[in-house]
Amino acid sequence: MEKYINEFKYYVYGDLRLSDNTWFSYESDIKQYITYLDKKNIHDPNDITTTIIRNYLKTLKNRNIAASSQHRKLSAIRLFHKFLHLENLAKEDVSKDIDSPKQIKHIPVCLSMEEIDILFKVLNTDNVRETRDKAMIIFAYSTGLRVSELVNIKLSDLHLDMQYVQVYGKGNKERIVPIGEQAIDILNYYMTNSRPKLIKKHTDMLFLNARNGNSITRQGFFLILKKKAQDAGIKKRISPHILRHSYASHLLKNGVDLRLIQELLGHEDISTTEHYIHIKNDDLNQTYIRFHPRSQMERRKK
């Protein structure tokens, strides 16, 4: 079965144009799946049945693999079987009718507007690195980009005179994202005063590593953001994805339509964006408890 992995790779990259990160996850998942099949002495795609796939999923559940990971592994398996069927390596796609494991929907953790203000106040332009860090963090919050998108932004993607950035997200799909005035101001300052001093070789990448002049890495941005949150006294566990959640929830609270937020975030499925409704509803509940007269009466009775 392993002989099909390289062909599957070409399908993922060439036909579907999925990202490197997606492929690495899928490759790992499919190799684990094939190892399971080998142990069952199954080496021909046509010998795989729906029952075999379900039994494999049961082993994942019995190993206490998280439902989200089970869901991802099943997605990889489905895509693999779809590929086998399309390439006439299997007579049918035996995975298509298998239901995904139920996932617990977690409400995304967000920073409040007050916490965003506190975070921004510790950012400064005292030197080249500090200016870059300030530009990255404000730009990340202003646009809600995924960290993988943020670190791959090029100068040619920016259209600051028209206040937007071209983003190439999952599957290399392009979208247009507006940029706020505060972010535009700090980006202009960074590109004029700091970025030229970070350049070690010709590059079009926007945010550069001070040590080697390469593009800043995802891990690098995470560590910078974590340090700045600590400096600001923010107790929540912060990550680049928390900034993205905060961006989306703050837009929703200010009346932006959910469908528009879906487009700005680059979500293919509206159900992913709908997670932010729970955040808004939670805020409404807290507001009701604090200010609604009936709620006050109910609290006094207790």
C-alpha positions as CSV (number, residue, x, y, z in Angstrom):
1,M,0.0,0.0,0.0
2,E,2.9,2.4,0.7
3,K,3.7,2.5,-3.1
4,Y,0.5,4.7,-3.5
5,I,1.6,7.4,-1.1
6,N,3.8,9.2,-3.6
7,E,1.1,9.2,-6.2
8,F,-1.3,10.5,-3.5
9,K,1.1,13.3,-2.8
10,Y,1.0,14.4,-6.4
11,Y,-2.8,14.4,-6.2
12,V,-2.8,16.5,-3.1
13,Y,-0.3,19.0,-4.4
14,G,-1.1,19.0,-8.1
15,D,-4.9,18.6,-8.3
16,L,-6.0,19.9,-4.9
17,R,-3.2,22.5,-4.4
18,L,-3.2,21.9,-0.6
19,S,-0.6,23.5,1.6
20,D,2.6,21.8,2.8
21,N,1.2,21.7,6.4
22,T,-1.9,19.9,5.2
23,W,0.2,17.4,3.3
24,F,2.5,16.6,6.2
25,S,-0.5,15.9,8.4
26,Y,-2.2,13.7,5.7
27,E,1.0,11.8,5.0
28,S,1.5,11.0,8.7
29,D,-2.2,9.9,9.0
30,I,-2.1,7.8,5.9
31,K,1.1,6.1,7.0
32,Q,-0.5,5.2,10.3
33,Y,-3.5,3.9,8.5
34,I,-1.4,1.7,6.1
35,T,0.5,0.3,9.1
36,Y,-2.8,-0.8,10.5
37,L,-3.8,-2.4,7.2
38,D,-0.4,-4.2,7.0
39,K,-0.9,-5.7,10.4
40,K,-4.3,-7.0,9.1
41,N,-2.4,-8.4,6.1
42,I,-4.3,-6.1,3.7
43,H,-2.2,-4.9,0.8
44,D,-4.7,-4.4,-2.0
45,P,-7.1,-1.4,-2.0
46,N,-9.9,-3.6,-3.2
47,D,-9.6,-5.7,0.0
48,I,-10.4,-2.7,2.2
49,T,-14.0,-2.5,3.4
50,T,-16.1,0.0,5.3
51,T,-16.0,-2.3,8.3
52,I,-12.2,-2.3,8.3
53,I,-12.1,1.5,8.3
54,R,-14.6,1.6,11.1
55,N,-12.6,-0.8,13.1
56,Y,-9.5,1.3,12.6
57,L,-11.4,4.4,13.9
58,K,-12.5,2.3,16.9
59,T,-8.8,1.6,17.7
60,L,-8.2,5.4,17.6
61,K,-11.0,5.9,20.0
62,N,-9.8,3.2,22.3
63,R,-6.4,4.8,22.4
64,N,-8.1,8.0,23.6
65,I,-7.1,9.9,20.5
66,A,-8.9,13.3,20.6
67,A,-12.1,13.5,18.5
68,S,-10.6,16.4,16.5
69,S,-7.6,14.2,15.6
70,Q,-9.9,11.3,14.7
71,H,-11.9,13.7,12.5
72,R,-8.7,14.9,10.7
73,K,-7.4,11.3,10.3
74,L,-10.8,10.3,8.8
75,S,-10.6,13.3,6.4
76,A,-7.2,12.0,5.2
77,I,-8.5,8.5,4.8
78,R,-11.5,9.7,2.8
79,L,-9.3,11.7,0.5
80,F,-7.0,8.8,0.1
81,H,-9.8,6.4,-0.9
82,K,-11.3,9.0,-3.2
83,F,-7.9,9.2,-4.9
84,L,-7.6,5.4,-5.1
85,H,-11.1,5.3,-6.8
86,L,-10.4,8.2,-9.1
87,E,-7.2,6.6,-10.3
88,N,-9.0,3.2,-10.8
89,L,-6.8,1.6,-8.1
90,A,-9.9,0.7,-6.2
91,K,-13.3,-0.4,-7.6
92,E,-15.2,1.9,-5.2
93,D,-14.8,4.5,-2.5
94,V,-15.6,2.5,0.7
95,S,-15.0,5.5,2.9
96,K,-17.6,7.9,1.6
97,D,-20.5,6.7,3.9
98,I,-18.6,6.7,7.2
99,D,-19.7,9.4,9.6
100,S,-17.2,11.6,11.3
101,P,-16.7,11.3,15.0
102,K,-18.7,13.8,17.0
103,Q,-16.6,16.7,18.1
104,I,-17.0,18.9,21.2
105,K,-17.2,22.5,20.0
106,H,-15.0,24.6,22.2
107,I,-15.8,28.3,22.4
108,P,-12.6,30.1,21.2
109,V,-10.7,32.0,23.9
110,C,-10.5,35.7,23.0
111,L,-8.9,38.9,24.3
112,S,-11.3,41.6,25.3
113,M,-11.1,45.1,23.8
114,E,-9.5,46.3,27.0
115,E,-6.9,43.5,26.9
116,I,-6.1,44.4,23.3
117,D,-5.6,48.1,24.4
118,I,-3.3,47.0,27.2
119,L,-1.3,44.7,24.8
120,F,-0.9,47.6,22.3
121,K,0.3,49.9,25.0
122,V,3.4,47.8,25.8
123,L,4.4,47.8,22.1
124,N,7.0,50.4,21.1
125,T,9.3,51.6,18.4
126,D,12.5,52.0,20.5
127,N,14.6,49.9,18.1
128,V,14.5,47.9,14.9
129,R,13.1,44.7,16.5
130,E,10.6,46.4,18.7
131,T,9.2,48.3,15.7
132,R,8.9,45.0,13.7
133,D,7.2,43.3,16.6
134,K,4.7,46.1,17.0
135,A,4.0,46.1,13.3
136,M,3.4,42.3,13.3
137,I,1.1,42.2,16.3
138,I,-1.0,45.2,15.2
139,F,-1.2,43.9,11.6
140,A,-2.2,40.4,12.8
141,Y,-5.0,41.8,14.9
142,S,-6.1,44.3,12.2
143,T,-6.5,41.5,9.6
144,G,-7.2,38.3,11.5
145,L,-4.7,36.4,9.4
146,R,-3.7,32.8,10.2
147,V,-0.1,32.8,11.5
148,S,1.0,30.8,8.4
149,E,-0.5,33.6,6.2
150,L,1.0,36.4,8.3
151,V,4.6,35.1,8.1
152,N,4.3,34.6,4.3
153,I,3.0,38.1,3.5
154,K,5.2,39.8,0.8
155,L,5.6,43.5,0.1
156,S,3.8,42.9,-3.2
157,D,0.8,41.6,-1.4
158,L,0.3,45.0,0.4
159,H,-1.8,47.7,-1.2
160,L,-1.7,50.3,1.6
161,D,-2.9,53.1,-0.6
162,M,-6.2,51.2,-1.0
163,Q,-6.1,49.8,2.6
164,Y,-6.0,46.1,1.8
165,V,-3.8,43.0,1.6
166,Q,-4.0,40.1,-0.8
167,V,-3.8,36.9,1.2
168,Y,-3.2,33.4,-0.1
169,G,-4.7,31.0,2.4
170,K,-5.5,27.3,2.5
171,G,-5.3,25.6,-0.9
172,N,-3.6,28.8,-2.1
173,K,-7.0,30.5,-2.3
174,E,-6.8,34.2,-2.6
175,R,-8.9,36.7,-0.6
176,I,-8.8,40.4,0.0
177,V,-8.6,41.6,3.6
178,P,-9.0,45.3,4.7
179,I,-6.3,46.9,6.8
180,G,-7.1,49.4,9.6
181,E,-5.4,52.8,9.7
182,Q,-3.4,52.1,12.9
183,A,-1.9,49.0,11.2
184,I,-1.2,51.0,8.0
185,D,0.6,53.7,10.0
186,I,2.9,51.3,11.8
187,L,3.5,49.2,8.7
188,N,4.7,52.4,6.8
189,Y,6.9,53.3,9.7
190,Y,8.4,49.8,9.9
191,M,9.0,49.5,6.2
192,T,10.7,52.9,6.1
193,N,12.7,52.8,9.4
194,S,13.3,49.2,10.4
195,R,12.9,46.7,7.6
196,P,15.8,48.1,5.5
197,K,18.1,47.4,8.5
198,L,16.9,43.8,8.8
199,I,17.6,43.0,5.2
200,K,20.6,40.7,4.7
201,K,19.8,39.7,1.1
202,H,17.2,40.6,-1.5
203,T,13.8,39.4,-0.4
204,D,10.2,40.4,-0.9
205,M,9.0,39.0,2.5
206,L,7.5,41.6,4.8
207,F,8.5,40.6,8.3
208,L,12.2,39.6,8.6
209,N,14.2,37.8,11.2
210,A,16.8,40.1,12.8
211,R,19.5,37.3,12.8
212,N,19.5,36.1,9.2
213,G,17.2,38.3,7.3
214,N,14.9,35.5,6.4
215,S,11.1,35.6,6.9
216,I,10.1,35.4,10.5
217,T,8.9,31.9,11.5
218,R,5.6,30.9,13.0
219,Q,7.4,29.9,16.2
220,G,9.2,33.2,16.2
221,F,6.0,35.2,16.1
222,F,4.4,33.0,18.8
223,L,7.3,33.7,21.2
224,I,7.3,37.4,20.5
225,L,3.5,37.6,21.1
226,K,3.8,35.5,24.3
227,K,6.5,37.8,25.7
228,K,4.5,41.0,24.9
229,A,1.4,39.5,26.5
230,Q,3.5,38.7,29.7
231,D,4.8,42.3,29.6
232,A,1.2,43.5,29.4
233,G,0.2,41.4,32.4
234,I,-2.3,39.4,30.4
235,K,-3.0,36.1,32.2
236,K,-4.7,34.2,29.4
237,R,-2.8,31.7,27.4
238,I,-2.2,33.8,24.3
239,S,-1.2,32.6,20.8
240,P,-1.4,34.0,17.2
241,H,-4.7,32.1,16.9
242,I,-6.1,34.0,19.9
243,L,-5.5,37.3,18.0
244,R,-7.5,35.8,15.1
245,H,-10.3,34.8,17.4
246,S,-10.3,38.2,19.0
247,Y,-10.5,39.9,15.6
248,A,-13.5,37.8,14.6
249,S,-15.4,38.2,17.8
250,H,-14.9,41.9,18.0
251,L,-16.2,42.3,14.4
252,L,-19.2,40.3,15.3
253,K,-19.9,42.4,18.5
254,N,-19.8,45.5,16.4
255,G,-22.5,44.2,14.0
256,V,-20.5,42.8,11.1
257,D,-22.4,40.2,9.2
258,L,-21.3,36.6,9.9
259,R,-21.0,35.8,6.2
260,L,-18.6,38.7,5.7
261,I,-16.5,37.5,8.7
262,Q,-16.4,34.1,7.0
263,E,-14.9,35.7,3.9
264,L,-12.4,37.8,5.8
265,L,-11.2,34.7,7.8
266,G,-11.1,32.5,4.7
267,H,-13.4,29.9,6.2
268,E,-14.8,27.4,3.7
269,D,-17.6,26.3,6.0
270,I,-19.8,28.8,7.8
271,S,-20.1,26.4,10.7
272,T,-16.5,27.2,11.6
273,T,-17.3,30.9,11.7
274,E,-20.5,30.3,13.7
275,H,-18.4,29.4,16.8
276,Y,-18.1,33.2,17.3
277,I,-21.9,33.4,17.9
278,H,-21.4,31.6,21.2
279,I,-18.9,34.3,22.3
280,K,-21.4,37.0,21.5
281,N,-24.2,35.1,23.2
282,D,-22.1,34.6,26.3
283,D,-21.4,38.4,26.4
284,L,-25.1,39.0,26.1
285,N,-25.9,36.7,28.9
286,Q,-23.4,38.5,31.2
287,T,-24.9,41.9,30.2
288,Y,-28.4,40.6,31.0
289,I,-27.3,39.3,34.4
290,R,-25.6,42.6,35.3
291,F,-28.2,45.1,34.0
292,H,-31.6,43.5,33.4
293,P,-34.0,44.4,36.3
294,R,-35.6,41.0,36.3
295,S,-32.2,39.3,36.6
296,Q,-31.4,41.5,39.5
297,M,-34.6,40.5,41.2
298,E,-33.8,36.8,40.6
299,R,-30.4,37.2,42.0
300,R,-31.7,38.9,45.2
301,K,-34.2,36.0,45.7
302,K,-31.2,33.6,45.7
